[in-house]
């Protein structure tokens, strides 16, 4: 409980959830740095930080993230900045003798038309979804770096690939957010405007899986407290639903009574992204928060933080 744990990206949705759950479990020696204090894209700054702090455990929850629009508009930033962040963290951890490194990625590392549900073995078997290819390639490089460290140096480094995440401290900025928080904000604002129609991207037919961020935090701590036999694990619920069903659920929770209009001229993205989570289940971890409860908790947080919720400026 007194091992020094560095959470990279501790102020983001994922990093803050990991810190919150760690502290609730009694961990006390947790460190973090804001992006103003430490630019993770800068190798010299990262190396100096690791030399000074010498963490025992590193959890990499830092990344440049966004939805379809942001990924498609800024592919260079999504590729380069994520490569810089993870390369600096992994190499500094290796050079300073970090005992355990937990790398957090995304289900978008898997091919667009990989067999469903997505197994870890599908990695690099086919082409990626074009709209988030840059981000996916960066994350695949991180997975392979972790695998190489394990193979060459015998270190307890592991990659966790979560499905679509949502929850407390989510990003509700409509130009860069993911589908679930964007829907919460759209339905809420439409309700306040007199239940006006809500316009949503795509056909509504793609299937998606969603994981409450505290469940990912629990998975990260499970990886922290155990020596996992492999280098790559999917983290999800193993359950999915159509985007139309998601919209109906959010609409009901928010209390919007108006029409939903689907704009099929906008991209749908990957037709299905369901994770095979049998490897994590076999080790003893599984999710606890069901989707409806998680959306309600997220909406409650949104209502309490509308004046200061996270806005990502591109």
Protein Blocks (a to p, Z undefined) as FASTA:
>chain_A
ZZccddehklbmklmmmmmmmmmnopabdcdddfklpcfklmklmmmmmmmnopabdcdf
bdcdddfklmmmmmmlmmmmmmmmmmmmmmmmmmnopabdcddddfklpcfklccdddfk
lgopbccdfklmmmmmmmmmmmmmmmmmmmmnopacddddddddedehiafbfklpcfkl
mmmmmmmmmmmnoppacddehjhlaccddddfklmmmmmmmmmmpccfbfbdcddehpac
dfklmmmmmmmmnopabdcdddfkbcebjfbdcddfklmmmnopacfbdfklmmmmmmmm
mmmmmmmpccddZZ
